[in-house]
């Protein structure tokens, strides 16, 4: 049920994105010929003015069609001023960027609602659980060090730590190295040594200890919630950018090609199809619906960042073309960009097929 709920929200967010384009086009007196929820065969539709509204058979998203987005498109039946290609560069910029802004705004509102009503969960230096080895060893570094739930880490690698983030930074900077851990247990200060394991994160080798922090909840006011929401969205945006850079890197594409020869693909570098997202949402919702809505906020941010990529046919490509026109006073012909657009679409198709294949053959486990 939670998986279906996740898919319904995904569709809603995509439709919201498209509604951003729709409302900005209508406000700019640019024609919208179609606004559909879903893809594939048409189930029903109705026409109001020059716009056809309707529902299609596969309800995973939606789309808005604006005449003149492609300069070679036949725009017979529309006034010259209603066609996107003939609009001012500022209008093109406004229409192209509106969907991106809607997703960013939606994510902000979700996060603000979470933080203002539930406060913030702060990871502490007290250990909640010890993890398993990521290198296939019998025990993880944390277990080898003798760490137990309830222990509180005081210093790591002879460096005093005051927060979980500080601890994580030091751990990740020391892959494969022997470290000294000082911790409190029942009021007694103890020392232990262990050798950190290595794992790959964003194409870099980082250290791994294998501990989960105890989480404490702190209630915050509306002003603090506003500030924390903005900071959190910025952090999520950076994470989304890093994720997309990793996803499209030549090394990762090579890794994904190995999918079809039976190679295991690490969860942190694989794309997710709607099936995978539904599975992830279902697993996360078992722990907390707050976690589910945090995931949905990130989905909105990822949609915004992905669509902001500066390539046709994505919104970011239209934004760049509008800016070039604004600076130079000259329109860039869409036809000159067809080879790049074909390459981009080809990569998207590959990633989409691979995502579905992985989500069926190697279901993600969170």
Secondary structure, DSSP 8 states (H G I E B T S, - for coil): -HHHHHHHHHHHHHHHHHHHHHHHHHHTT----EEEEEEEEEEEEEEETTEEEEEEEEEEEEEEE-TTSSTTS--TTS-GGGSGGGS-HHHHHHHHHHHHHHHHHHHHHHHHHHHHHH-EEEEEEEEEEE---SSS-SS-HHHHTT--TT-EEEEETTEE--SHHHHHHHHHT-TT-EEEEEEEETTEEEEEEEE-EEEEETTEEEEE--EEEEEEEE---HHHHHHHHHHHHHHHHHHHHHHHHHHHSHHHHHHHHGGGGT----GGG----HHHHHHHHHHHHHH-HHHHHHHHHHHHHHHHHHHTSSSTTSHHHHHHHHHHHHHHS----GGGGHHHHHHHHHHHHHHHHHHHHHHHHS----
